[in-house]
Amino acid sequence: MIWEGTLNLSFEMRLSERYSDLSETLRSAADYVIENPVDTATRTLRTVSRDSGISPAAFSRLARALEYDGFEDLREEMRKKINLRVNRFADRAERLQQDHSKQEAHFLDAHFAACQANLQSFMETVDRDMLDAAVDRIAAARKVLLLGALGSTGVVEYLSYMASFCADNWAMASRMGASLGGGIAGLDQRDVLIIVTKPPFSSRALRAAELAQQQGVYVVLITDTHSCPALKHAAARFFVPTDSPHFYSSYVVTMFLVETLIGVLVSRSGPAARARIAEVEGANRVLAEVWDL
């Protein structure tokens, strides 16, 4: 896929589109920039090179590969993105993790601080225009197919549950033994596929993204890393921070994002969504699925 208007794309967008095509050296340089945005933005190229063990020329080649005029232009974008509050939250989370390992802080406090840092970071970096565009496509779609695997399965189930209140054209892919191919077959440019996948990536999710794109489907991808192989097949992509002192990556921001998607969708849907929600609530009462006090 070739992006139009590259100059308007963020670093994350440019990188996600081209990451799989970069050499191993340029990937290492890109990984360092992603993991060390403050150092990249505030320190000299020579210092960044020394600390990363990657040559200055590699960072310059990375900038050109991502269609910046030079590394200084890339650095300038990183400077604009940095918000000191994010850094303080991250530092605080790191300290609490260290304290926890020394039994100087309760895990509850460490996890809370990490979730705060993740949410703050997401709010500073999320592409709101892309979010609005994705909601518009979802609202106009003939069908919306949802796919999650491994740890992401529960999030997609929750998204499906919320959507069932306001729309009748959403479905889970490959649910209860159903064929994934059967769910994707027949989809085209009128449809949307929403995928949630994080390391270790589900190979089925990656192949589904590629197949759906080939059929013209609007693919929405939610992941936590620019190295996700499915990013190049996605029309809309969202990166959700997952840092945590837990042994498992956090899904707090992922839940926040899917709830936001549904919230924005309902806010724009007008009377039809309200009528659908009321109808579903009424049916639930008739079927005694809920207990009214």
GUSE-368155 format. One record per atom (N, C-alpha, C, CB): y negated, z negated, x. Coordinates in steps of 0.001 Angstrom, whole numbers, plus 500000, padded with zeros to 6 digits. Each point is the difference from the previous one (the first is absolute). Glycine has a CB too. Example, Ala and Ser with C-alpha at 12.3 -4.5 7.8 and 13.67 -1.06 7.14 Angstrom:
2
505690492200513190
498810500000499110
498800500000500900
501173498754498108
497777501966501542
498810499940500820
498910499270499230
500628502145501184
END
This chain:
293
501190500000500854
498810500000499146
498770500000500883
501219498776498155
497800502077501517
498749500040500724
498927499413499107
500717502030501334
498588496981499164
498969499333499214
498701500761500108
501110497788500349
498178502367498516
498666500556500004
499014498848500177
500702501956498514
498166498348502126
498976498973500168
500452498880500905
499154500557497761
501435499792503386
500544498987500898
498943499001500442
501676501657500769
497086498792499365
498958499109500488
499787498815499073
498917501943501098
501488498176497649
499800498920499045
501210499074499891
498469501500498757
502582498797501978
501201499188499926
499895498793500920
501332502037499435
499250496849500131
500015498803500822
501004500165501137
499334498594498012
500567500507502968
500957500018501110
501425499881499486
498275498985501504
501948500094497540
501343499794499468
500533501251499319
499473497588499705
499659503093499558
500412501223499311
500377501086501009
498498499414498061
500649500786502921
500281501018501010
501312499699500724
497532500387500286
502635498331500080
501176499618500768
501272500137499172
498586498435501333
501380501139497412
501203500073499172
500451501439499798
499303497900498851
499723503022501105
500337501410499806
500623500618501242
498141500163498368
501477499344502808
500412500660501244
500938499168500871
497850501184499925
502423497589499666
500751499086500870
501334500577500443
498898498109498849
501845502458500225
501339500500500327
499965501173500971
500755499241497763
498087501422502362
499891501148500898
499466499629501379
499643501415498005
499923497328502163
499450499579501284
501096499789501023
498092498937498818
501564501211502458
500941499693501074
500220498493500058
499262502041501309
501756497544499422
500298498569500111
498820499245500613
502450500533500234
496899500075500746
498855499345500644
498844499831499026
500694500972502196
499010500062497029
498893499913499051
500338499047498852
499319502347500597
501935497563499039
500396499008498988
499747498590500515
501744501580499103
498576498201502169
499767498676500587
498512499680500006
502056500248501430
497126500748498882
498550499788499980
499522499699498584
499740501534501974
500787499199497054
499623499775498600
500437498618499534
500178502461499561
501019497129500827
500488498680499622
499098498908500554
502333500892499936
497210499312501298
499119498992500615
498685499910499229
501039500432502263
498390500707497352
498738499998499254
500160499271498673
499351502168501084
501748498122498211
500254499365498705
500163498493500155
501087502107499187
499630497481501847
500302498584500183
498854499226500658
502396500627500171
496686500086500462
498899499336500720
498657500657499672
501592499384501856
498025500628496880
498756500695499621
498757499386500619
501093500618497883
498878498055502253
498822499350500566
499838500361501476
500257498115498357
500828501801502399
499932500354501421
499630501469500162
501714498238500539
498860502617498627
499701501430500088
498517500268499756
502332500518499237
497103498765499808
498613500250499599
498987499369500940
500784500119497668
499588498808503004
499000499226500738
500153500045501512
499898498544498048
501231501921502457
500223499989501437
499964501419500557
501374497909499775
498408502208501504
499910501324500618
501369500681499999
498085499209501445
501882502099498659
501248500754500031
500843499591501200
498875501916498836
500464497808502281
500749499581501201
500726498684499739
498323501167501481
501016497899497831
500628498708499698
501130500167498999
497833498843500458
501938501975498521
501048500270499012
501214500612500683
498265500326498204
501482500598502715
501087500641500734
500777498986500837
498676502124500060
500583496992500617
500656498988500839
500855499053499170
498104500150501614
501354499377497272
500722499026499180
501193500618499281
497868498762499706
502010502506499948
501084500649499248
501047500628500902
498385500430498182
501236499818503084
500920500693500898
500092501481499708
501274497907500202
497761502618499077
499969501413499624
498777500643500641
501198499533497804
498943501653502736
498913500626500746
498805500319499100
501690500953501575
497096499035498990
498818500388499224
500124501399499420
498636498521501444
501997502371499309
500154501379499533
500817500070498708
499846500782502375
501129498310497489
500827499997498792
499169499639498773
502003499379501379
497097499656498777
499140499626498868
499050501148499653
500141497568500674
499385503129500333
499125501149499745
500766501118499299
498626499403502018
502617500828498422
500816501035499339
500321499597498566
500988500651502219
499225498052497552
500253499523498649
498800500301499102
501505498188500905
497302501514499586
498796500258499205
499890501471499637
498857498083501124
501406502794499832
499917501438499715
501101500443499047
498981500364502250
502214499045497897
501109500352499106
499685499620498560
501608499691501891
497568499274497938
499607499561498656
498674500635499571
501214497832500383
498338503143500420
498819500810499677
498688499217500032
501483501399498610
498441497633502314
498723499394500341
499407500803501156
500756497677499219
497930502233500938
499366500682501125
500407499373501322
498075500598498531
502233498116501431
500426499294501196
500380498576499651
498521501441501413
501937497808499589
500454498640499739
498860499111499526
501773500299501722
497010499983498725
498867499188499581
499769500120498489
498968500294502279
501276500870497154
499868500165498550
501054499184499260
499061502297500355
502150497686500203
501053499177499408
499611498524500068
501739501714500651
497751497863500488
499574498607500173
498900499632499011
500614500132502424
498471500795497344
498895499721499097
500506499763498580
498488501386501439
502513499380498157
500569499762498668
500646498628499925
500382502456499724
500319497146501336
500629498689500013
498943498901499927
501921500928501332
496957499271499333
498922499002499966
499496499800498570
499337500630502352
500528500475496933
499487499925498631
500959499255499076
498784502146500380
502504497899499935
500997499385499142
500155498501500226
501156502169499980
498411497406501204
500245498605500357
499096499076499201
500691500706502300
499895498283497145
499244498963499308
500418498672500607
499828501359497834
499212497857502651
500339498773500713
500797499023499150
497951500310501338
501863499768497341
500770499095499141
501482500267500110
498079499866498441
502288501403501647
501408500354500141
500553499409501277
499637502114498711
499584498016502361
500454499492501283
500179498490499952
498838501890501149
500243497396498202
500122498550499928
501240499607499208
497506499777500160
502732500923498724
501196499708499225
501252500221500841
498794500646497897
501231500486502838
501180500312500805
500201498958501090
499673502438499531
499232497181501131
500103498978501042
500498498674499416
498138501124501275
501363498572497530
500401498757499349
501493500018499663
497677499753499063
502780501397500442
501420500124499672
500861499859501255
499416501489498058
500105499131503040
500755499915501253
500079498559500494
499279502332500581
499604496954499347
499994498602500443
500964499156499171
497619500261500741
502374499977497940
500869499222499138
501473500299500273
498198499976498269
502072501288502058
501384500344500350
500425499259501260
499729502267498939
499373497684502038
500320499295501233
500155498503499744
498762501747501309
500346497721497853
500088498587499668
501292499691499259
497508499887499905
502874501042499225
501230499788499228
501213499941500920
498969501176498036
501033499709502975
501135500009500927
500077498693500785
499816502497500181
499038496829499949
499965498711500699
500044498837499006
498692501062501873
501572499273496860
500052499012498920
498651499283499835
502464499690500437
496442501063499846
498668499437499845
499342500444498689
499787499955502492
500835500952496802
499456500470498726
501149500314499054
497947500935501149
501814498876497567
501026500280499005
500109501506499775
499579497769498898
501620502702500848
500191501427499757
499150500478498832
502322499824500902
497493499347498087
499190500369498844
498608500436500442
501296498392498567
498098500863502346
498663500328500475
499992501292500811
499456497565500027
501552502600500810
500080501200500828
500178501243499140
500972498639501863
499882501265497141
500263501155499141
498773500332499148
502447499400499947
496875499572499557
498799500211499200
498931500718500823
500530497940498648
499256501621502571
498987500621500852
500358501446500316
499476497762500981
501804502508499247
500429501372500284
499767500899498795
501715499131501606
498577500370497199
499780500788498783
498511500260499793
502079499017498978
497095499983501294
498553500200499929
499563501112500958
499693497573499371
500809502383501847
499631501004500995
500441501385499565
500168498274501790
501031501816497661
500511501296499534
499139500566498879
502310499297500642
497352499865498391
499182500462498878
498608500408500467
501287498501498464
498122500709502426
498676500326500505
500027501324500759
499451497550500143
501561502633500680
500124501228500772
500166501204499075
501017498701501896
499799501137497075
500222501098499055
498699500379499297
502371499232499665
496867499771499898
498764500263499285
498978500711500896
500440497984498570
499641501787502728
499059500631500917
500402501424500351
499478497757500911
501777502590498928
500474501302500479
500492500933498902
500606498862502080
499634500643496719
500564500853498950
499042501146499671
501259498025499058
499285503143500748
499228501181499626
499842499992498478
500855501333502020
497991498238497513
499780499857498552
499948501350499293
498756497886500446
500724503116500235
499975501333499400
501427500519499787
497771500460501104
503095499277499879
501385500423499855
500681499231498874
500081500574502440
499598498146497427
500565499196498917
499589500569498644
499960497960501480
498762502375498383
499522500571498743
500657501346499720
497823498810500312
502315502007500728
500622501310499829
501467499865499589
498420500949501704
502288498081498905
501402499782499649
500143499550498553
500486499417502380
498644499690497175
500048499538498612
499730501156499043
499249497712500725
499808503146499615
499711501153499146
501218500905499851
497609499891500716
503090500354500400
501195500850499935
501114499325499217
499376501020502193
500770497678497992
501029499265499265
499716500034498498
500363498508501998
498372501307497646
499623499987498586
500257501342499339
498281498282500509
501577502805500239
500162501337499435
501414500541500146
497621500406500506
503263498853500151
501336500509500311
500877500139498768
499799498958502228
501054502042497822
501016500161498965
501059498914500142
499587502487499935
500872497296501310
500975498958500304
499550499252501250
501874501351498947
498431497353501096
499758499187501192
501332499365500383
497551499537499366
502952500842501800
501285499490500482
499743498970501089
501161502186499443
499577496700500512
499817498907500951
501241499852500870
498456498826498393
501314500972502893
501122499855500920
499707498919501029
500596502412499667
500300496635500420
499934498959501018
501420499676500414
497833499050499067
502339500476502150
501345499665500483
499913498763500869
500720502421499923
500447496963500281
500080498805500831
499002498953499500
500727501393501987
498443498053498877
499090498938499591
498933500448499028
500420498968502162
499330502331497743
498960500519499115
500494500219498574
498966501077501976
502302498741497783
500557500257498670
499344499129498940
502161500635501061
497684498078499235
499440499081499018
498571500336499628
501493498264500890
497707502190500094
498612500359499726
499931501187499049
499327499134502256
501535501847497968
500005501187499152
500500499648498595
500377501460502029
500572497631497878
500454499536498685
498842499342499249
502342499665500897
496892499540499814
498850499326499375
498957501018499562
500412497962501412
499334503052499426
499063501056499651
500463500733498748
499374500248502415
501908500025497509
500558500667498826
499834499149498748
501644501170501474
498573497527498668
499850499084498856
498568500004499489
501846498562500903
497177501345500004
498604500013499585
499647501320499321
499437498441501881
501030502663498696
499672501319499456
500589500204498612
499910500888502321
501242498485497404
500654500195498700
499140499503498842
502205499783501137
496840499332499142
499123499500498946
498934501021499600
500400497693500849
499207503150500103
498865500886499722
500338501482500024
498582498260500961
502648502109499390
500377501415500053
501493500145499747
498127500479501618
502267500682497869
501418500238499715
500586501118500858
499598499219497673
499652501217503352
500470501112500829
500323499579501430
498639501517498591
501521497171501635
500385499492501311
501504499713500011
497684499007500348
502942501212500817
501439499742500106
500347499592501419
500472501652498164
500569497535501960
500539499612501300
500974501062500476
499717497554499453
500161502840501798
500941500951500578
501240499271500496
498103501518500652
503026499096499169
501252499482500547
500285498574499551
499684501484501957
500055498239496768
500223498655499485
501390499867499386
497544499778499582
503086499095500673
501319499698499420
501011501114500289
498865498675498192
501102501829503050
500977501008500398
499644501418499634
501648498263499773
497191501944499586
499604501351499623
499726500833501246
499032499136497841
501157502159502059
499803500902501123
498528500128500347
502057501239499344
497604498600501932
498631500207500439
499609501455499832
500218498109501622
500712502778498705
499744501425499822
499728500354498553
501438500453501957
499271498880497136
499787500244498583
498607499595499558
502422499668499628
497019499300501022
498661499553499646
498922500937500512
500841497680500023
499385502888501168
498993500861500612
500099501438499499
500039498533502011
501158501900497627
500186501371499529
499092500278498803
502386499972500821
496949501131499214
499138500391498893
498572499521500111
501995499982498634
497731499133502319
498624499558500201
499196501116500669
500761497588500186
497947502466499511
499139501018500606
498583499463500136
501424501838499026
497605499042501091
498624499600500249
499377499190498875
499797502014501372
500880497934497493
499498499202498881
500396498536500113
500112502028498578
500730497641502402
500621498682500069
499569499218501235
501935500920498751
498376497779501216
499652499089501094
501246499215500420
497605499811499154
502573500029502138
501048499139500545
499337498906500813
501677501902500057
498558496833499570
499456498857500728
501138499359500801
498199499602498217
501620500320503097
501024499451500886
499440498789500737
501055502284500270
499718496643499767
499675498834500828
501097499871501047
498774498810498087
500871501293503175
501010499892501056
499377499421501261
501255501955499036
499464497141501600
499549499343501224
501188499895500955
498203498689498741
501530501104502557
501099499879500958
500940498849499643
498509500952501765
502789499239498341
500666501254500337
499958500970498816
501499498768501609
498045502459498629
499789500945498923
501309500437499361
497940500763501147
502007499403497553
501138500547499276
500037501507500215
499886498147498269
501224502373502242
500104501442500239
499909500776498692
501408499558502028
499063499838496890
499920500665498702
498546500161499562
502242499049499382
496943499947500880
498587500079499639
499292501072500817
500026497573499387
500312502526501891
499368501004500854
500364501404499554
500041498390501903
501236501827497789
500427501325499547
499418500335498636
502104499745501313
497773499240497837
499427500224498668
498551500439500102
501553498292499044
497683501106501871
498600500381500182
499894501456500437
499426497628500594
501428502773500323
499968501377500495
500366500993498899
500588499167502290
500487500539496980
500432500898498928
498945500104498906
502377499415500498
497041499452499132
498991500004498943
498783500823500422
500793497737499231
498782502109502011
498851500775500472
500297501496499937
499332498096501502
501872502281498883
500391501411499959
499935500556498577
501479499618501990
498722499517497025
499963500435498605
498593499927499407
502356499228499765
496685500368501038
498619499933499534
499613498692499351
500142502393499698
500744496616500356
499736498698499387
498920499265500788
502374499885499143
496772499391500150
498971499166500628
500678498704500438
498109501012498574
502033498791502729
500724498855500545
499018498910500413
501853501515500790
498348497293498665
499217498822500373
500901499104500845
498553500131497882
501026499567503337
500827499206500910
499315498688500340
500987502098500942
499759496811498926
499525498672500386
500886499505501133
499131499495497651
500264500246503499
500756499543501157
499129499069500824
501362502125500029
499161497384501080
499219499066500817
499803500478501429
500866498176498586
499474503093501686
499857500490501359
499704501490500015
501550498216500790
497602502196500153
499641501411500143
501152500824500548
497641499320500356
503444500035500092
501137500732500550
501040500358498946
499608498832502143
500127500871496599
500953500327498941
500189501518499927
499328497925498703
501876502570501432
500231501457500012
499615500699498699
501833499579501590
498093499684497306
499695500626498714
498516500261499805
501988498875499076
497165500608501804
498557500147499811
499565501457499952
499695497831501155
500944503016499622
499582501405500039
500333500735498710
500324499973502461
500478499422496680
500345500623498720
499171499437498845
502311500371500865
496834498663499411
499274499304498932
498607500589499794
501284497918500525
498327502194498215
498644500427499661
499051498814499998
500927501885498637
499594496942501042
499219498761500035
500829498959500729
498784500551497825
500600498801503140
500764499008500785
499180498733500153
501208501832501248
499487497029498638
499345498694500063
500755499115500982
499179500218497610
500059499163503289
500579499114500997
499747498558499584
499665501724501825
501394497506498034
499890498610499556
500405499072501149
500483500670497589
498606498477502897
500350499056501068
501113499062499543
497648500123500890
503272499577499997
501156499176499636
500247498855500977
500987502007498939
498041497692501917
500188498946501009
500294498657499337
498457501225501562
502440498023499051
500374498706499439
500712499167501050
500180501011497708
499668497661502234
500784499127500867
501448499904499532
497929498708500521
502329501876498322
501347500025499434
500910500862500878
499065499674497664
502239500206502153
500917500887500717
499976501388499382
501457498044500604
497948502078498213
499965501233499236
498553500401499782
502189499444498870
497546501847501114
498623500456499783
499541499667498588
500343501847501662
498364497912498197
499435499568498723
499771501172499059
498922498088501169
501347501692497539
499763501009498967
498805499626499120
502447500552500015
496772498482500399
498876499550499169
499002501128499756
500289497684500904
499307503031500136
499021501071499841
500605501169499223
498888499307502150
502399500929498041
500670501059499233
499933499708498513
501532500441501928
498742498314497702
499905499605498599
498566500130499502
501936498433500308
497123501178500526
498586500125499643
499646501462499719
499459497976501408
501042502926499426
499686501419499836
500606500578498731
499881500205502469
501400499500497257
500615500588498806
499376499420498728
502149500339501276
497470498390498750
499302499423498849
498633500661499819
501205497811500353
498139502493500755
498717500692499934
500159501396499420
499206498681501966
501827502029498451
500256501339499468
500109499978498475
501172500602502135
499610498463497358
500183499918498553
498711499553499322
502434499482500332
496865499575500285
498751499519499416
498962501099499872
500480497772500956
499359503024500109
499042501102499954
500461501048498986
499370499590502417
501927500665497545
500538500983499057
499697499603498559
501818500552501636
498425498192498025
499751499539498634
498509500019499685
502057498568500113
497119501055500854
498551499958499761
499434501372499685
499849498048501521
500836503006498925
499512501367499774
500710500699498842
499461500123502421
501538499238497014
500841500685499019
499474499924498576
501899499509501465
497176499568498260
499380499940498686
500918499490498907
498587501849500722
501140498553498022
500733499484498833
501500500251500052
497951500364498699
502466500739501899
501426500331500022
500801498919500724
499423502444499949
500053497083501184
500706498961500748
500031498695499226
499317501089502135
499553498559497229
499969498772499221
500984500052498836
497610499690500648
502463501466498716
500932500156498878
501443499892500469
498333501452498831
501956499145502318
501356499948500554
500381498560500350
499729502343500902
499363496923499731
500283498617500377
500255499148498759
498582500266502060
500594499923496910
500189499246498759
501341500347499349
497505499934499671
502867501334500385
501268500436499411
501183499368500729
498930502167499311
500994497820502014
501089499406500789
500102498502499726
499677501750501787
499171497576498163
500017498563499712
500610499730498628
497967499688501443
501691501138497575
500557499829498662
501500500195499981
497852500765499057
502614500245501643
501442500255500062
500731498857500696
499549502465500031
499839496985501000
500615498877500706
500183498792499076
498968500818502138
500058498959496992
500109498878499067
501082500257498953
497571499488500360
502466501733499142
501016500344499009
501402499825500569
498403501613498945
501742498776502316
501296499929500666
500273498606500583
499799502441500523
499288496646499277
500128498630500489
500171499942501508
500996499376497823
498330501543502866
500055500006501464
499043498967500591
500623502431499951
498400497171499240
499055498993500466
499963498858498978
498610501760501231
500996497064499211
499935498826499156
498534499669499740
502207499132500913
497360501000497854
498630499699499649
499867498538499627
499661502353499232
499359496988501357
499743498602499658
499190499920498711
500069499361502440
END
